[in-house]
Structures are given as C-alpha cells and as structure tokens.
Amino acid sequence: MSFCSQTILATDLDGTLIPLDGNPEQQQDLQILGQSLEENSIPLIFVTGRHLQSVEKAQHEFRLPEPDWVICDVGSTICRRNATGKLEPLHEYAKHQHEIVKACPRTDILQHASKIPGLREQEAFKQGPYKISFYADQHQLHEIEQKLLEFLEDQQIPWSLICSVDPFNGDGLVDLLPQNISKAYALKWWAEFAGYEDSQIVFAGDSGNDYAAFVSGFRAILVNNTNSKIVDQVAQEHQKLGYTDRMYHAKSSATSGVLEGCRAFQLFD
C-alpha cells in the first residue's frame, strides 16, 4: 500500500473540539484552529459517539471547521464528503461490518432485547444498520448490561455492548455494535483504507471512551480537562508500548488544548 505523506487531525467533539460552556478564549482558538488547518491543507476527521444529524447540528451551532470525514455512531458509521459537499456513508466500511454480523442480523437482537424490562428503543434517526440503541434508567443500567452480556455470550453472538450515561440528562444509554467496533477500531480501519500510517494521525480526545484511540499508535492530544487517571493510564501504556513522542498532555482545556497540541506536534506554527 502507498501511504499519504500528509498529517491528519482526528478529534472527538464533546469536551474536546467544542468549546466548553461558550468559553470566549476557546471560541477564538476554534477559529484560529480552523484557519490553520485550511492554510496548511491538513485534512480533518471528526471521531464521535454522536449520530450524523447531531454532528451536523453541532458543526452549525458551534461554527466548527468543516470535516473531510466523520466517524460517528460510536464507530459504526464512517462518512466522507462527496463532490457536492454532502457527507455520505462509506459503503466499504458497511460491507466490512456486514461480514462480522451476517450470521446474526439486528432483527434477532431486537427480538431478544424487547423481552428485557427497562429497555426503550431510541429514535429512528439514532439507529443505524450496524448500531442498535436503547434508553434505560441509569439505576437499572448495570442489571440490563449483565442480562445482555449473558445473552451475547451464551448464544455466541458477534455483537458487542457499550453502556454509558448521557452527561447532559442522565439517561442510561445502551448501544449494540458489531463485535470489536468502536471509535478507535473505526479510525484504525479508516487509516488503512485511506493510506495513512498511525504516526501520521494526531488524535485529540478527553474521556474514557477515547482511551483505546489514545493507545492505538496515533499521536495523542489529551486536553487538560481529561481525567487525571486516564492521563496516567495512557502515559503508562505508551511507556509499555515503547512510544516516546506520541502523547501530549495539553495545559489548556477543550478547543484551546487541541490547538496547543497541534502546535506541539508541529502540524503548523
């Protein structure tokens, strides 16, 4: 495979690229970051748990730079910008996921999940061909997670489970994805598909669901609002893996930390 010579910025959105609470300094740095990426012809990829409609809404609301690619739906969808400027799903990645789960289609999962008390299907626009999403009471989340895990393991079903709590409203969130699919998995798959070596990708994030990407071989920007335990874990894992220059812990939070990290990794002056 022939590899691209340029560097790319891949970034999480909430708590990372998006300014925190309308912080004016971060809003200013967002504009500087967008301009610097454009002037230096650095491609941009969003890597987020949000669904595509929510990504596009956030881009408009927060005046985010326009991404060339979007990894969304917790890593189950990869979209690229076409010639008309519209983001469209990448068929090759959908085909890859189909091969993983073809022995157990989503209808089988839904049939079983409908029997578990406390699970409510999320809205249709939050679902995907390879993402099945539910709401749950956060106090029942652990019990529901155990029941679903038992079902997946007992039946040897090639789907994996991600449970979390929505930081904005406290809803329990349950996502079923093809086995091993995640934000980090999708970014690694995309890098090979698009012809990038891991070291050419600079990934910025802030939370536990970014951990796998932090330690996947990419250069990692951990913005200052990242939990200190995660920072320590990433540093230890990089040391184990023999990485000496692939982690940057920013002094600034969120957007400003992304800009700081890009400068530290010399994406631009």
N, C-alpha and C positions, 0 to 999 in steps of 0.2 A: 504494500500500500504506500502511495506517496502522501506525505504529510504536508499540511499547510505550514507556512513559515511564520504567520502572524500569531499574536496572542489574542485570547478572547476573555471577556469578563462575563462570568456566570454569577448571578446573585439571587438570593432569596429576597422576598419583598417585605413582608411584615416584620418590623423590628430591625430591618437591615437597610434596604434601599429607600423605603418610605420614611419620610421624616417623622419623628416621634412627637405627637401632640402639637403638630403645626410649628415646631421649633424653627424660628426665623433663620438661624445660622445654618441649620441643616437644609432648609429650603433653598438658601443661597448656594450651598455646596452642591445641591442636586443639579442646579442649572450649570454650575462650573463642570461637574462630572459629565453631564450630557454633552456639553460643548467640547470637552477634552476628548471624549470618545469619538465624536464626529470628526474633529480636526485630525485625529491620529488614525482614523479609519479602523477603529477597534470594534469588532462585532460584539453585540450584547445579547445575552440569553437570560431570560427570567426562569428561575427554578423555584416553584412554589406549590404549596398544597391547594391553593385556590383553583376553582374551575375557570375555564377560559372567559366566560362572561364577567366574572368577578375581576379577573386580571385586566380586562379591557376597561372596566369601570374605574379601577384603581389608577390605571395609566392616565385616564382623562382627569380624574378627581385630583390627583397629586402632581399632575404635569410631569410624569415620568418620561425618560428618554424612550424612544421607540425601539423595541427589541427586534432583532432579526429572527430569533427563535424563542419559543416559550415551552418549557416543560411544566405541565400543570396536572391537576387531578392526582396529587400525591405521587407523581411519576408515571401515571398510566396513560398520559397523552403527551405527545411531542408535536408541536405545531411549528410550521415555518411560514414566513411572509412570502406570499407569491408576487407575481409581476404587477398585480393590481393593488398591492399593499394590504391584502387581506391575509389574516392568519388562518392556515388550513392544516388539519391533521396530517401527519406523515404516515402514509399507508404502509411503508416498510416496517415501522415500529408496531403498528396494529397487527400486521401479519405475524410478527415475532411473538406477540402476546397470545395470539390465537393458537399458535403451536403449543404454548405452555398449557392452556386450559381447555383445549378442544375435547378432551375426554370428559369434561365436566362443565357444561355450559352454565351461564348465570341463572337460567330458569330453575335449575336444580338447587342452587344456593338459596334463591328467593323462596322456593317452596319450603325448605327446611327452616329458614330464618323466620318465616311468618308464624311458625309454631312457638317461637321464643317470646314469652311475655316481656313487655317493656321496650321492644324494638319498633321504631316507626320509620318507614321509608322516607328518605329525603326527597325534595322536589326533583322533578324530572330533569331540570337543567343542571342539577348537581350530580347526576348519574353519568356513566359513560359505558361504552361497550365493554370495557375492562376495568370498571370501577363500580362497585355496589355499595351504596352509602345509606346509613341509618342514623337516626337520632336515638338517644337513650337518656334516661335520667342518670345524671353523673353518679348518684349514690348507688345505682344498680349496675354501674359500668363494669366493675370487677367480676360480678357474678355472670353477667351476659358474656363477657370476654371468655371466661372459663368454659361456658357451655358451647360457644362457637369453636373454641380451640379443640375441645374434645371431639366435636363433630368432624372437623377438618382432619384431625389425626386418625380417628377411628376409621373413617372412610377413605383415607389416603387421598384427599382432595387437593389438587395443585393450586390452591388459592391461599394467600396469606392474609393476616389480620392486623390492622392498625387501629388502636383505640386512643382517643385523646379527649380533652375537654376544651371547648371553644373559649378562648380567653376573653371574648367580648361579652358573651351572655351566659356562660356556664353550662351550656348544653353538652351532654356526652355525645361524642362522635364515633361512629364505628364504620370503618372502611375495609372492604374486602377487595384485594387486588390479586392479579396472577402471582404465583409463587416467586418470591425474591424481588418483585417490582417495588421500587422506592424512588425517591428523588435522586439519590446517589446512583442507583442502578441505571436509571434513565440517562443521566448525564454521562456515565461511562459508555453506555451503548451509543449515545449520540456522538461522543468524541471519536469512537472508532468509525462510525458511519460517515462523519463529516471529514475525517482525516486529520484529527488533532491528537498529538501526544498529550499525556496527562499533564506534563510540566508546562504546556502552553496555555493551560486553562487556569485562570485565577478565580477561585470560588469564594464568595462572601456570604456569611451567614451569622446567626445569633443564637440558635437554640438547639435543643437536644435532637430535633428531627433533621438538623444539618450535620450531626456528628459523623455519619457514615461518609458524607461528601468531604468533610474536613480531613478524613484519614484515608482517602481513596487514591492519593498520589498527586492530586491537584495542588497548586499553591493556594493556601488558605488564608483568608482575611477573617479574623474573629473580631467583630466590632466590640466596643468597650462595654456594651450592655449585655454581652454574653455572660451567662452564669459562670462564676469562677471555677466551679467543679468541672464544667465542660472544658474550660480553657486548660485546666491541669490534665484532664484525661487526653485531650488532643496532643498536648505537649509530650506526654509520656508515650503515646502511641507513635508519634513522629520519631521520637528517640529510638524506640524499638525497631522501627522500620528503616532507620538509618538516614532519615531526612534531616538535613542540616539547615536548609534555607527555604522551606516550603510553608512556614507558618508565620503570620504576622498578627500580633495582638494589638489592635489599634488603641490609642489613647482617647479617641473620640467615639461617640456613640452613633449608631444607625448610619444615616446617609454620610455624615462627616467622616465616620470611620471607614466607610467604603472608599471615599475619595482619598483619605490618608493612606489606606492600604495599597491602592492603585499606584500612588506616588512612590511608596516604599518598594514595591515590586517593579518600579520604573516602566509602567505601562505608558506613562507620559510624564513631562516635567512637573 
